[in-house]
Amino acid sequence: MIINKSGIAIRMEVESLRVMGRATQGVRLINLRENDSIAAVERC
């Protein structure tokens, strides 16, 4: 679960995320607005 300072929460299963390879740039889990930031990350 990812919660931002605006109060938006996104819940996802860790198993549903793909494993990164050597030539990848990662996975974007949340798009943040200009003055927003992550408040909490928790493994469900």
mmJSON file of the N, C-alpha and C atoms, coordinates in Angstrom:
{"data_MODEL":{"atom_site":{
"group_PDB":["ATOM","ATOM","ATOM","ATOM","ATOM","ATOM","ATOM","ATOM","ATOM","ATOM","ATOM","ATOM","ATOM","ATOM","ATOM","ATOM","ATOM","ATOM","ATOM","ATOM","ATOM","ATOM","ATOM","ATOM","ATOM","ATOM","ATOM","ATOM","ATOM","ATOM","ATOM","ATOM","ATOM","ATOM","ATOM","ATOM","ATOM","ATOM","ATOM","ATOM","ATOM","ATOM","ATOM","ATOM","ATOM","ATOM","ATOM","ATOM","ATOM","ATOM","ATOM","ATOM","ATOM","ATOM","ATOM","ATOM","ATOM","ATOM","ATOM","ATOM","ATOM","ATOM","ATOM","ATOM","ATOM","ATOM","ATOM","ATOM","ATOM","ATOM","ATOM","ATOM","ATOM","ATOM","ATOM","ATOM","ATOM","ATOM","ATOM","ATOM","ATOM","ATOM","ATOM","ATOM","ATOM","ATOM","ATOM","ATOM","ATOM","ATOM","ATOM","ATOM","ATOM","ATOM","ATOM","ATOM","ATOM","ATOM","ATOM","ATOM","ATOM","ATOM","ATOM","ATOM","ATOM","ATOM","ATOM","ATOM","ATOM","ATOM","ATOM","ATOM","ATOM","ATOM","ATOM","ATOM","ATOM","ATOM","ATOM","ATOM","ATOM","ATOM","ATOM","ATOM","ATOM","ATOM","ATOM","ATOM","ATOM","ATOM","ATOM","ATOM"],
"id":[1,2,3,4,5,6,7,8,9,10,11,12,13,14,15,16,17,18,19,20,21,22,23,24,25,26,27,28,29,30,31,32,33,34,35,36,37,38,39,40,41,42,43,44,45,46,47,48,49,50,51,52,53,54,55,56,57,58,59,60,61,62,63,64,65,66,67,68,69,70,71,72,73,74,75,76,77,78,79,80,81,82,83,84,85,86,87,88,89,90,91,92,93,94,95,96,97,98,99,100,101,102,103,104,105,106,107,108,109,110,111,112,113,114,115,116,117,118,119,120,121,122,123,124,125,126,127,128,129,130,131,132],
"type_symbol":["N","C","C","N","C","C","N","C","C","N","C","C","N","C","C","N","C","C","N","C","C","N","C","C","N","C","C","N","C","C","N","C","C","N","C","C","N","C","C","N","C","C","N","C","C","N","C","C","N","C","C","N","C","C","N","C","C","N","C","C","N","C","C","N","C","C","N","C","C","N","C","C","N","C","C","N","C","C","N","C","C","N","C","C","N","C","C","N","C","C","N","C","C","N","C","C","N","C","C","N","C","C","N","C","C","N","C","C","N","C","C","N","C","C","N","C","C","N","C","C","N","C","C","N","C","C","N","C","C","N","C","C"],
"label_atom_id":["N","CA","C","N","CA","C","N","CA","C","N","CA","C","N","CA","C","N","CA","C","N","CA","C","N","CA","C","N","CA","C","N","CA","C","N","CA","C","N","CA","C","N","CA","C","N","CA","C","N","CA","C","N","CA","C","N","CA","C","N","CA","C","N","CA","C","N","CA","C","N","CA","C","N","CA","C","N","CA","C","N","CA","C","N","CA","C","N","CA","C","N","CA","C","N","CA","C","N","CA","C","N","CA","C","N","CA","C","N","CA","C","N","CA","C","N","CA","C","N","CA","C","N","CA","C","N","CA","C","N","CA","C","N","CA","C","N","CA","C","N","CA","C","N","CA","C","N","CA","C","N","CA","C"],
"label_alt_id":[null,null,null,null,null,null,null,null,null,null,null,null,null,null,null,null,null,null,null,null,null,null,null,null,null,null,null,null,null,null,null,null,null,null,null,null,null,null,null,null,null,null,null,null,null,null,null,null,null,null,null,null,null,null,null,null,null,null,null,null,null,null,null,null,null,null,null,null,null,null,null,null,null,null,null,null,null,null,null,null,null,null,null,null,null,null,null,null,null,null,null,null,null,null,null,null,null,null,null,null,null,null,null,null,null,null,null,null,null,null,null,null,null,null,null,null,null,null,null,null,null,null,null,null,null,null,null,null,null,null,null,null],
"label_comp_id":["MET","MET","MET","ILE","ILE","ILE","ILE","ILE","ILE","ASN","ASN","ASN","LYS","LYS","LYS","SER","SER","SER","GLY","GLY","GLY","ILE","ILE","ILE","ALA","ALA","ALA","ILE","ILE","ILE","ARG","ARG","ARG","MET","MET","MET","GLU","GLU","GLU","VAL","VAL","VAL","GLU","GLU","GLU","SER","SER","SER","LEU","LEU","LEU","ARG","ARG","ARG","VAL","VAL","VAL","MET","MET","MET","GLY","GLY","GLY","ARG","ARG","ARG","ALA","ALA","ALA","THR","THR","THR","GLN","GLN","GLN","GLY","GLY","GLY","VAL","VAL","VAL","ARG","ARG","ARG","LEU","LEU","LEU","ILE","ILE","ILE","ASN","ASN","ASN","LEU","LEU","LEU","ARG","ARG","ARG","GLU","GLU","GLU","ASN","ASN","ASN","ASP","ASP","ASP","SER","SER","SER","ILE","ILE","ILE","ALA","ALA","ALA","ALA","ALA","ALA","VAL","VAL","VAL","GLU","GLU","GLU","ARG","ARG","ARG","CYS","CYS","CYS"],
"label_asym_id":["A","A","A","A","A","A","A","A","A","A","A","A","A","A","A","A","A","A","A","A","A","A","A","A","A","A","A","A","A","A","A","A","A","A","A","A","A","A","A","A","A","A","A","A","A","A","A","A","A","A","A","A","A","A","A","A","A","A","A","A","A","A","A","A","A","A","A","A","A","A","A","A","A","A","A","A","A","A","A","A","A","A","A","A","A","A","A","A","A","A","A","A","A","A","A","A","A","A","A","A","A","A","A","A","A","A","A","A","A","A","A","A","A","A","A","A","A","A","A","A","A","A","A","A","A","A","A","A","A","A","A","A"],
"label_entity_id":["1","1","1","1","1","1","1","1","1","1","1","1","1","1","1","1","1","1","1","1","1","1","1","1","1","1","1","1","1","1","1","1","1","1","1","1","1","1","1","1","1","1","1","1","1","1","1","1","1","1","1","1","1","1","1","1","1","1","1","1","1","1","1","1","1","1","1","1","1","1","1","1","1","1","1","1","1","1","1","1","1","1","1","1","1","1","1","1","1","1","1","1","1","1","1","1","1","1","1","1","1","1","1","1","1","1","1","1","1","1","1","1","1","1","1","1","1","1","1","1","1","1","1","1","1","1","1","1","1","1","1","1"],
"label_seq_id":[1,1,1,2,2,2,3,3,3,4,4,4,5,5,5,6,6,6,7,7,7,8,8,8,9,9,9,10,10,10,11,11,11,12,12,12,13,13,13,14,14,14,15,15,15,16,16,16,17,17,17,18,18,18,19,19,19,20,20,20,21,21,21,22,22,22,23,23,23,24,24,24,25,25,25,26,26,26,27,27,27,28,28,28,29,29,29,30,30,30,31,31,31,32,32,32,33,33,33,34,34,34,35,35,35,36,36,36,37,37,37,38,38,38,39,39,39,40,40,40,41,41,41,42,42,42,43,43,43,44,44,44],
"pdbx_PDB_ins_code":[null,null,null,null,null,null,null,null,null,null,null,null,null,null,null,null,null,null,null,null,null,null,null,null,null,null,null,null,null,null,null,null,null,null,null,null,null,null,null,null,null,null,null,null,null,null,null,null,null,null,null,null,null,null,null,null,null,null,null,null,null,null,null,null,null,null,null,null,null,null,null,null,null,null,null,null,null,null,null,null,null,null,null,null,null,null,null,null,null,null,null,null,null,null,null,null,null,null,null,null,null,null,null,null,null,null,null,null,null,null,null,null,null,null,null,null,null,null,null,null,null,null,null,null,null,null,null,null,null,null,null,null],
"Cartn_x":[0.841,0.0,0.892,0.548,1.269,0.266,0.614,-0.247,0.542,-0.058,0.632,0.1,0.729,0.356,-1.046,-1.574,-2.932,-3.992,-3.588,-4.528,-4.948,-4.362,-4.671,-3.912,-4.621,-3.996,-4.15,-3.082,-3.099,-2.654,-3.496,-3.179,-2.954,-1.852,-1.54,-0.801,-0.903,-0.196,1.24,2.175,3.592,3.839,3.123,3.309,2.89,2.035,1.569,2.584,3.613,4.641,5.647,6.034,6.989,8.406,9.229,10.632,11.375,12.27,13.019,14.163,14.429,15.585,16.737,17.834,19.017,18.822,18.036,17.908,16.603,15.988,14.721,14.926,13.89,13.946,13.039,12.467,11.607,10.134,9.308,7.861,7.336,6.504,5.899,4.616,4.557,3.399,2.387,2.841,1.949,2.509,1.622,2.013,1.748,2.775,2.639,2.493,1.689,1.571,2.788,2.876,4.086,4.502,3.595,3.955,3.576,3.326,2.917,4.121,4.012,5.076,4.466,5.261,4.815,4.82,3.708,3.606,3.941,3.539,3.772,3.764,4.537,4.55,4.508,3.582,3.441,3.207,3.787,3.557,2.329,1.324,0.052,0.089],
"Cartn_y":[-1.162,0.0,1.233,2.183,3.447,4.558,5.46,6.588,7.868,8.822,10.093,11.14,12.302,13.358,13.894,13.729,14.175,13.222,12.042,11.074,9.994,9.964,8.922,7.656,6.536,5.259,4.302,3.605,2.594,1.286,0.264,-1.045,-2.025,-2.749,-3.727,-4.902,-6.049,-7.228,-7.187,-7.519,-7.526,-8.544,-9.658,-10.709,-10.256,-9.22,-8.763,-7.861,-7.404,-6.557,-7.42,-6.978,-7.748,-7.513,-8.534,-8.44,-7.661,-6.764,-5.945,-6.738,-6.455,-7.014,-6.03,-6.363,-5.495,-4.207,-4.246,-3.074,-2.307,-2.448,-1.768,-0.533,0.282,1.496,1.411,0.259,0.101,0.198,0.225,0.257,1.482,2.263,3.437,2.975,3.121,2.667,3.776,5.031,6.156,7.402,8.21,9.5,10.58,11.325,12.377,13.729,14.587,15.963,16.75,17.992,18.796,18.932,19.251,19.474,18.307,17.145,15.974,15.085,14.255,13.306,12.082,11.035,9.797,9.972,9.608,9.702,8.373,7.249,5.944,4.852,3.811,2.596,1.432,0.507,-0.634,-1.884,-2.979,-4.256,-4.898,-5.179,-5.741,-7.245],
"Cartn_z":[0.0,0.0,0.0,-0.839,-0.928,-0.639,0.272,0.615,0.396,-0.321,-0.521,0.452,0.503,1.449,1.191,-0.027,-0.351,0.174,0.648,1.189,0.216,-0.967,-1.945,-1.561,-1.495,-1.155,-2.332,-2.656,-3.71,-3.079,-3.221,-2.651,-3.79,-3.732,-4.766,-4.139,-4.759,-4.274,-4.764,-3.893,-4.259,-5.368,-5.322,-6.328,-7.723,-7.816,-9.127,-9.829,-9.122,-9.724,-10.463,-11.655,-12.444,-11.949,-12.068,-11.687,-12.76,-12.348,-13.301,-13.912,-15.167,-15.842,-15.822,-16.46,-16.449,-17.225,-18.292,-19.167,-18.931,-17.768,-17.505,-16.637,-16.568,-15.751,-14.535,-14.271,-13.105,-13.457,-12.431,-12.579,-11.841,-12.497,-11.847,-11.165,-9.855,-9.099,-8.849,-8.815,-8.553,-9.236,-9.802,-10.378,-9.337,-8.973,-7.971,-8.647,-8.047,-8.534,-8.099,-8.534,-8.344,-6.879,-5.985,-4.582,-3.679,-4.243,-3.47,-3.184,-2.167,-1.843,-1.177,-1.036,-0.412,1.099,1.751,3.207,3.865,3.224,3.843,2.783,3.043,2.228,3.199,2.959,3.852,3.03,3.46,2.797,3.413,2.582,3.067,3.09],
"occupancy":[1.0,1.0,1.0,1.0,1.0,1.0,1.0,1.0,1.0,1.0,1.0,1.0,1.0,1.0,1.0,1.0,1.0,1.0,1.0,1.0,1.0,1.0,1.0,1.0,1.0,1.0,1.0,1.0,1.0,1.0,1.0,1.0,1.0,1.0,1.0,1.0,1.0,1.0,1.0,1.0,1.0,1.0,1.0,1.0,1.0,1.0,1.0,1.0,1.0,1.0,1.0,1.0,1.0,1.0,1.0,1.0,1.0,1.0,1.0,1.0,1.0,1.0,1.0,1.0,1.0,1.0,1.0,1.0,1.0,1.0,1.0,1.0,1.0,1.0,1.0,1.0,1.0,1.0,1.0,1.0,1.0,1.0,1.0,1.0,1.0,1.0,1.0,1.0,1.0,1.0,1.0,1.0,1.0,1.0,1.0,1.0,1.0,1.0,1.0,1.0,1.0,1.0,1.0,1.0,1.0,1.0,1.0,1.0,1.0,1.0,1.0,1.0,1.0,1.0,1.0,1.0,1.0,1.0,1.0,1.0,1.0,1.0,1.0,1.0,1.0,1.0,1.0,1.0,1.0,1.0,1.0,1.0],
"B_iso_or_equiv":[0.0,0.0,0.0,0.0,0.0,0.0,0.0,0.0,0.0,0.0,0.0,0.0,0.0,0.0,0.0,0.0,0.0,0.0,0.0,0.0,0.0,0.0,0.0,0.0,0.0,0.0,0.0,0.0,0.0,0.0,0.0,0.0,0.0,0.0,0.0,0.0,0.0,0.0,0.0,0.0,0.0,0.0,0.0,0.0,0.0,0.0,0.0,0.0,0.0,0.0,0.0,0.0,0.0,0.0,0.0,0.0,0.0,0.0,0.0,0.0,0.0,0.0,0.0,0.0,0.0,0.0,0.0,0.0,0.0,0.0,0.0,0.0,0.0,0.0,0.0,0.0,0.0,0.0,0.0,0.0,0.0,0.0,0.0,0.0,0.0,0.0,0.0,0.0,0.0,0.0,0.0,0.0,0.0,0.0,0.0,0.0,0.0,0.0,0.0,0.0,0.0,0.0,0.0,0.0,0.0,0.0,0.0,0.0,0.0,0.0,0.0,0.0,0.0,0.0,0.0,0.0,0.0,0.0,0.0,0.0,0.0,0.0,0.0,0.0,0.0,0.0,0.0,0.0,0.0,0.0,0.0,0.0],
"pdbx_formal_charge":[null,null,null,null,null,null,null,null,null,null,null,null,null,null,null,null,null,null,null,null,null,null,null,null,null,null,null,null,null,null,null,null,null,null,null,null,null,null,null,null,null,null,null,null,null,null,null,null,null,null,null,null,null,null,null,null,null,null,null,null,null,null,null,null,null,null,null,null,null,null,null,null,null,null,null,null,null,null,null,null,null,null,null,null,null,null,null,null,null,null,null,null,null,null,null,null,null,null,null,null,null,null,null,null,null,null,null,null,null,null,null,null,null,null,null,null,null,null,null,null,null,null,null,null,null,null,null,null,null,null,null,null],
"auth_seq_id":[1,1,1,2,2,2,3,3,3,4,4,4,5,5,5,6,6,6,7,7,7,8,8,8,9,9,9,10,10,10,11,11,11,12,12,12,13,13,13,14,14,14,15,15,15,16,16,16,17,17,17,18,18,18,19,19,19,20,20,20,21,21,21,22,22,22,23,23,23,24,24,24,25,25,25,26,26,26,27,27,27,28,28,28,29,29,29,30,30,30,31,31,31,32,32,32,33,33,33,34,34,34,35,35,35,36,36,36,37,37,37,38,38,38,39,39,39,40,40,40,41,41,41,42,42,42,43,43,43,44,44,44],
"auth_comp_id":["MET","MET","MET","ILE","ILE","ILE","ILE","ILE","ILE","ASN","ASN","ASN","LYS","LYS","LYS","SER","SER","SER","GLY","GLY","GLY","ILE","ILE","ILE","ALA","ALA","ALA","ILE","ILE","ILE","ARG","ARG","ARG","MET","MET","MET","GLU","GLU","GLU","VAL","VAL","VAL","GLU","GLU","GLU","SER","SER","SER","LEU","LEU","LEU","ARG","ARG","ARG","VAL","VAL","VAL","MET","MET","MET","GLY","GLY","GLY","ARG","ARG","ARG","ALA","ALA","ALA","THR","THR","THR","GLN","GLN","GLN","GLY","GLY","GLY","VAL","VAL","VAL","ARG","ARG","ARG","LEU","LEU","LEU","ILE","ILE","ILE","ASN","ASN","ASN","LEU","LEU","LEU","ARG","ARG","ARG","GLU","GLU","GLU","ASN","ASN","ASN","ASP","ASP","ASP","SER","SER","SER","ILE","ILE","ILE","ALA","ALA","ALA","ALA","ALA","ALA","VAL","VAL","VAL","GLU","GLU","GLU","ARG","ARG","ARG","CYS","CYS","CYS"],
"auth_asym_id":["A","A","A","A","A","A","A","A","A","A","A","A","A","A","A","A","A","A","A","A","A","A","A","A","A","A","A","A","A","A","A","A","A","A","A","A","A","A","A","A","A","A","A","A","A","A","A","A","A","A","A","A","A","A","A","A","A","A","A","A","A","A","A","A","A","A","A","A","A","A","A","A","A","A","A","A","A","A","A","A","A","A","A","A","A","A","A","A","A","A","A","A","A","A","A","A","A","A","A","A","A","A","A","A","A","A","A","A","A","A","A","A","A","A","A","A","A","A","A","A","A","A","A","A","A","A","A","A","A","A","A","A"],
"auth_atom_id":["N","CA","C","N","CA","C","N","CA","C","N","CA","C","N","CA","C","N","CA","C","N","CA","C","N","CA","C","N","CA","C","N","CA","C","N","CA","C","N","CA","C","N","CA","C","N","CA","C","N","CA","C","N","CA","C","N","CA","C","N","CA","C","N","CA","C","N","CA","C","N","CA","C","N","CA","C","N","CA","C","N","CA","C","N","CA","C","N","CA","C","N","CA","C","N","CA","C","N","CA","C","N","CA","C","N","CA","C","N","CA","C","N","CA","C","N","CA","C","N","CA","C","N","CA","C","N","CA","C","N","CA","C","N","CA","C","N","CA","C","N","CA","C","N","CA","C","N","CA","C","N","CA","C"],
"pdbx_PDB_model_num":[1,1,1,1,1,1,1,1,1,1,1,1,1,1,1,1,1,1,1,1,1,1,1,1,1,1,1,1,1,1,1,1,1,1,1,1,1,1,1,1,1,1,1,1,1,1,1,1,1,1,1,1,1,1,1,1,1,1,1,1,1,1,1,1,1,1,1,1,1,1,1,1,1,1,1,1,1,1,1,1,1,1,1,1,1,1,1,1,1,1,1,1,1,1,1,1,1,1,1,1,1,1,1,1,1,1,1,1,1,1,1,1,1,1,1,1,1,1,1,1,1,1,1,1,1,1,1,1,1,1,1,1]
}}}
